[in-house]
Amino acid sequence: MDPAEYYFRLFCRFETGDERYRWLNRTLAVATGARTAEAVRCTAFTPT
């Protein structure tokens, strides 16, 4: 399918109890996606 014919936009919320990754609980990521023949590929972006 031609990528110009569709688009993906996602938001990702995380939840963890592991102290090392606790910062993820306060993180909201935005992602784009694209279809390939084998899978859907998502690329997430987080604020820095």
Biopython code that builds the backbone (N, CA, C, O; Angstrom):
import numpy as np
from Bio.PDB.StructureBuilder import StructureBuilder

atoms = [
    (1, "MET", "N", (0.839, -1.170, 0.000)),
    (1, "MET", "CA", (0.000, 0.000, 0.000)),
    (1, "MET", "C", (0.889, 1.240, 0.000)),
    (1, "MET", "O", (1.875, 1.304, 0.734)),
    (2, "ASP", "N", (0.544, 2.196, -0.804)),
    (2, "ASP", "CA", (1.301, 3.439, -0.913)),
    (2, "ASP", "C", (1.175, 4.251, 0.378)),
    (2, "ASP", "O", (0.056, 4.561, 0.787)),
    (3, "PRO", "N", (2.295, 4.608, 1.038)),
    (3, "PRO", "CA", (2.229, 5.388, 2.281)),
    (3, "PRO", "C", (1.513, 6.729, 2.123)),
    (3, "PRO", "O", (1.041, 7.286, 3.114)),
    (4, "ALA", "N", (1.421, 7.251, 0.921)),
    (4, "ALA", "CA", (0.714, 8.513, 0.707)),
    (4, "ALA", "C", (-0.798, 8.346, 0.861)),
    (4, "ALA", "O", (-1.522, 9.339, 0.941)),
    (5, "GLU", "N", (-1.281, 7.108, 0.904)),
    (5, "GLU", "CA", (-2.715, 6.844, 0.999)),
    (5, "GLU", "C", (-3.222, 6.691, 2.434)),
    (5, "GLU", "O", (-4.426, 6.540, 2.640)),
    (6, "TYR", "N", (-2.347, 6.726, 3.413)),
    (6, "TYR", "CA", (-2.772, 6.546, 4.806)),
    (6, "TYR", "C", (-1.764, 7.222, 5.734)),
    (6, "TYR", "O", (-0.691, 7.636, 5.296)),
    (7, "TYR", "N", (-2.112, 7.331, 7.009)),
    (7, "TYR", "CA", (-1.152, 7.782, 8.007)),
    (7, "TYR", "C", (-1.503, 7.191, 9.356)),
    (7, "TYR", "O", (-2.661, 6.867, 9.616)),
    (8, "PHE", "N", (-0.515, 7.053, 10.205)),
    (8, "PHE", "CA", (-0.679, 6.588, 11.573)),
    (8, "PHE", "C", (-0.185, 7.680, 12.496)),
    (8, "PHE", "O", (0.869, 8.271, 12.258)),
    (9, "ARG", "N", (-0.929, 7.949, 13.537)),
    (9, "ARG", "CA", (-0.468, 8.803, 14.623)),
    (9, "ARG", "C", (-0.890, 8.111, 15.907)),
    (9, "ARG", "O", (-2.041, 7.702, 16.055)),
    (10, "LEU", "N", (0.036, 7.986, 16.821)),
    (10, "LEU", "CA", (-0.235, 7.293, 18.069)),
    (10, "LEU", "C", (0.277, 8.118, 19.235)),
    (10, "LEU", "O", (1.162, 8.957, 19.067)),
    (11, "PHE", "N", (-0.274, 7.883, 20.405)),
    (11, "PHE", "CA", (0.350, 8.400, 21.608)),
    (11, "PHE", "C", (0.577, 7.207, 22.521)),
    (11, "PHE", "O", (-0.232, 6.281, 22.561)),
    (12, "CYS", "N", (1.673, 7.235, 23.248)),
    (12, "CYS", "CA", (2.089, 6.110, 24.070)),
    (12, "CYS", "C", (2.227, 6.569, 25.518)),
    (12, "CYS", "O", (2.928, 7.537, 25.816)),
    (13, "ARG", "N", (1.553, 5.863, 26.399)),
    (13, "ARG", "CA", (1.706, 6.098, 27.838)),
    (13, "ARG", "C", (2.361, 4.862, 28.425)),
    (13, "ARG", "O", (2.125, 3.745, 27.965)),
    (14, "PHE", "N", (3.179, 5.068, 29.436)),
    (14, "PHE", "CA", (3.932, 3.974, 30.028)),
    (14, "PHE", "C", (3.590, 3.858, 31.504)),
    (14, "PHE", "O", (3.250, 4.844, 32.157)),
    (15, "GLU", "N", (3.685, 2.636, 32.021)),
    (15, "GLU", "CA", (3.485, 2.417, 33.445)),
    (15, "GLU", "C", (4.456, 1.333, 33.894)),
    (15, "GLU", "O", (4.494, 0.241, 33.326)),
    (16, "THR", "N", (5.238, 1.648, 34.917)),
    (16, "THR", "CA", (6.198, 0.683, 35.434)),
    (16, "THR", "C", (6.322, 0.839, 36.946)),
    (16, "THR", "O", (6.146, 1.930, 37.489)),
    (17, "GLY", "N", (6.624, -0.256, 37.607)),
    (17, "GLY", "CA", (6.901, -0.238, 39.034)),
    (17, "GLY", "C", (8.394, -0.323, 39.321)),
    (17, "GLY", "O", (8.816, -0.197, 40.470)),
    (18, "ASP", "N", (9.186, -0.534, 38.293)),
    (18, "ASP", "CA", (10.633, -0.637, 38.441)),
    (18, "ASP", "C", (11.218, 0.754, 38.664)),
    (18, "ASP", "O", (11.034, 1.649, 37.839)),
    (19, "GLU", "N", (11.914, 0.932, 39.765)),
    (19, "GLU", "CA", (12.461, 2.241, 40.131)),
    (19, "GLU", "C", (13.379, 2.813, 39.042)),
    (19, "GLU", "O", (13.423, 4.028, 38.851)),
    (20, "ARG", "N", (14.098, 1.963, 38.340)),
    (20, "ARG", "CA", (15.015, 2.437, 37.291)),
    (20, "ARG", "C", (14.289, 3.136, 36.150)),
    (20, "ARG", "O", (14.860, 3.998, 35.482)),
    (21, "TYR", "N", (13.042, 2.769, 35.928)),
    (21, "TYR", "CA", (12.283, 3.313, 34.801)),
    (21, "TYR", "C", (11.073, 4.124, 35.247)),
    (21, "TYR", "O", (10.161, 4.370, 34.457)),
    (22, "ARG", "N", (11.062, 4.535, 36.499)),
    (22, "ARG", "CA", (9.933, 5.285, 37.049)),
    (22, "ARG", "C", (9.657, 6.562, 36.266)),
    (22, "ARG", "O", (8.508, 7.001, 36.204)),
    (23, "TRP", "N", (10.682, 7.171, 35.663)),
    (23, "TRP", "CA", (10.503, 8.396, 34.881)),
    (23, "TRP", "C", (9.537, 8.179, 33.723)),
    (23, "TRP", "O", (8.907, 9.128, 33.257)),
    (24, "LEU", "N", (9.414, 6.930, 33.252)),
    (24, "LEU", "CA", (8.473, 6.653, 32.163)),
    (24, "LEU", "C", (7.022, 6.904, 32.573)),
    (24, "LEU", "O", (6.185, 7.209, 31.725)),
    (25, "ASN", "N", (6.721, 6.778, 33.860)),
    (25, "ASN", "CA", (5.354, 7.012, 34.341)),
    (25, "ASN", "C", (4.901, 8.451, 34.085)),
    (25, "ASN", "O", (3.701, 8.723, 34.057)),
    (26, "ARG", "N", (5.827, 9.354, 33.903)),
    (26, "ARG", "CA", (5.508, 10.765, 33.657)),
    (26, "ARG", "C", (5.757, 11.164, 32.202)),
    (26, "ARG", "O", (5.827, 12.350, 31.880)),
    (27, "THR", "N", (5.888, 10.178, 31.337)),
    (27, "THR", "CA", (6.248, 10.441, 29.943)),
    (27, "THR", "C", (5.085, 10.128, 29.010)),
    (27, "THR", "O", (4.409, 9.110, 29.158)),
    (28, "LEU", "N", (4.870, 11.000, 28.068)),
    (28, "LEU", "CA", (3.915, 10.775, 26.988)),
    (28, "LEU", "C", (4.688, 10.880, 25.685)),
    (28, "LEU", "O", (5.309, 11.906, 25.408)),
    (29, "ALA", "N", (4.654, 9.834, 24.892)),
    (29, "ALA", "CA", (5.369, 9.820, 23.619)),
    (29, "ALA", "C", (4.368, 9.943, 22.473)),
    (29, "ALA", "O", (3.226, 9.495, 22.582)),
    (30, "VAL", "N", (4.796, 10.536, 21.409)),
    (30, "VAL", "CA", (4.022, 10.635, 20.177)),
    (30, "VAL", "C", (4.724, 9.774, 19.146)),
    (30, "VAL", "O", (5.953, 9.765, 19.080)),
    (31, "ALA", "N", (3.962, 9.055, 18.344)),
    (31, "ALA", "CA", (4.574, 8.139, 17.388)),
    (31, "ALA", "C", (3.924, 8.257, 16.011)),
    (31, "ALA", "O", (2.762, 8.641, 15.876)),
    (32, "THR", "N", (4.709, 7.915, 15.005)),
    (32, "THR", "CA", (4.203, 7.768, 13.649)),
    (32, "THR", "C", (4.342, 6.299, 13.275)),
    (32, "THR", "O", (5.112, 5.569, 13.900)),
    (33, "GLY", "N", (3.620, 5.871, 12.286)),
    (33, "GLY", "CA", (3.684, 4.480, 11.895)),
    (33, "GLY", "C", (3.647, 4.319, 10.387)),
    (33, "GLY", "O", (3.201, 5.207, 9.661)),
    (34, "ALA", "N", (4.117, 3.188, 9.936)),
    (34, "ALA", "CA", (4.098, 2.857, 8.517)),
    (34, "ALA", "C", (3.947, 1.351, 8.379)),
    (34, "ALA", "O", (4.441, 0.596, 9.216)),
    (35, "ARG", "N", (3.278, 0.917, 7.345)),
    (35, "ARG", "CA", (3.124, -0.506, 7.072)),
    (35, "ARG", "C", (4.262, -0.989, 6.183)),
    (35, "ARG", "O", (4.675, -0.305, 5.247)),
    (36, "THR", "N", (4.753, -2.168, 6.493)),
    (36, "THR", "CA", (5.673, -2.853, 5.601)),
    (36, "THR", "C", (4.993, -4.161, 5.202)),
    (36, "THR", "O", (3.892, -4.451, 5.670)),
    (37, "ALA", "N", (5.624, -4.935, 4.361)),
    (37, "ALA", "CA", (5.026, -6.201, 3.951)),
    (37, "ALA", "C", (4.889, -7.169, 5.123)),
    (37, "ALA", "O", (3.989, -8.009, 5.135)),
    (38, "GLU", "N", (5.782, -7.052, 6.112)),
    (38, "GLU", "CA", (5.793, -7.996, 7.224)),
    (38, "GLU", "C", (5.164, -7.475, 8.507)),
    (38, "GLU", "O", (4.751, -8.267, 9.354)),
    (39, "ALA", "N", (5.083, -6.156, 8.667)),
    (39, "ALA", "CA", (4.666, -5.629, 9.973)),
    (39, "ALA", "C", (4.260, -4.162, 9.869)),
    (39, "ALA", "O", (4.356, -3.539, 8.812)),
    (40, "VAL", "N", (3.810, -3.640, 10.991)),
    (40, "VAL", "CA", (3.608, -2.201, 11.142)),
    (40, "VAL", "C", (4.781, -1.673, 11.951)),
    (40, "VAL", "O", (5.076, -2.214, 13.017)),
    (41, "ARG", "N", (5.447, -0.650, 11.486)),
    (41, "ARG", "CA", (6.616, -0.091, 12.151)),
    (41, "ARG", "C", (6.246, 1.246, 12.768)),
    (41, "ARG", "O", (5.764, 2.138, 12.070)),
    (42, "CYS", "N", (6.464, 1.395, 14.063)),
    (42, "CYS", "CA", (6.171, 2.640, 14.772)),
    (42, "CYS", "C", (7.474, 3.261, 15.253)),
    (42, "CYS", "O", (8.381, 2.560, 15.701)),
    (43, "THR", "N", (7.556, 4.573, 15.156)),
    (43, "THR", "CA", (8.702, 5.320, 15.648)),
    (43, "THR", "C", (8.180, 6.337, 16.653)),
    (43, "THR", "O", (7.382, 7.208, 16.307)),
    (44, "ALA", "N", (8.634, 6.223, 17.897)),
    (44, "ALA", "CA", (8.137, 7.087, 18.973)),
    (44, "ALA", "C", (9.119, 8.207, 19.263)),
    (44, "ALA", "O", (10.334, 8.040, 19.162)),
    (45, "PHE", "N", (8.557, 9.358, 19.626)),
    (45, "PHE", "CA", (9.335, 10.541, 19.970)),
    (45, "PHE", "C", (8.892, 11.006, 21.345)),
    (45, "PHE", "O", (7.695, 11.063, 21.628)),
    (46, "THR", "N", (9.843, 11.337, 22.197)),
    (46, "THR", "CA", (9.546, 11.847, 23.526)),
    (46, "THR", "C", (10.183, 13.217, 23.696)),
    (46, "THR", "O", (11.199, 13.507, 23.064)),
    (47, "PRO", "N", (9.610, 14.056, 24.531)),
    (47, "PRO", "CA", (10.247, 15.365, 24.780)),
    (47, "PRO", "C", (11.587, 15.166, 25.466)),
    (47, "PRO", "O", (11.773, 14.219, 26.230)),
    (48, "THR", "N", (12.505, 16.056, 25.189)),
    (48, "THR", "CA", (13.834, 15.936, 25.803)),
    (48, "THR", "C", (13.998, 16.953, 26.908)),
    (48, "THR", "O", (15.050, 17.008, 27.546)),
]
sb = StructureBuilder()
sb.init_structure("model")
sb.init_model(0)
sb.init_chain("A")
sb.init_seg("    ")
for serial, (resi, resn, name, xyz) in enumerate(atoms, 1):
    if name == "N":
        sb.init_residue(resn, " ", resi, " ")
    sb.init_atom(name, np.array(xyz, "f"), 0.0, 1.0, " ", f" {name:<3s}", serial, name[0])
structure = sb.get_structure()
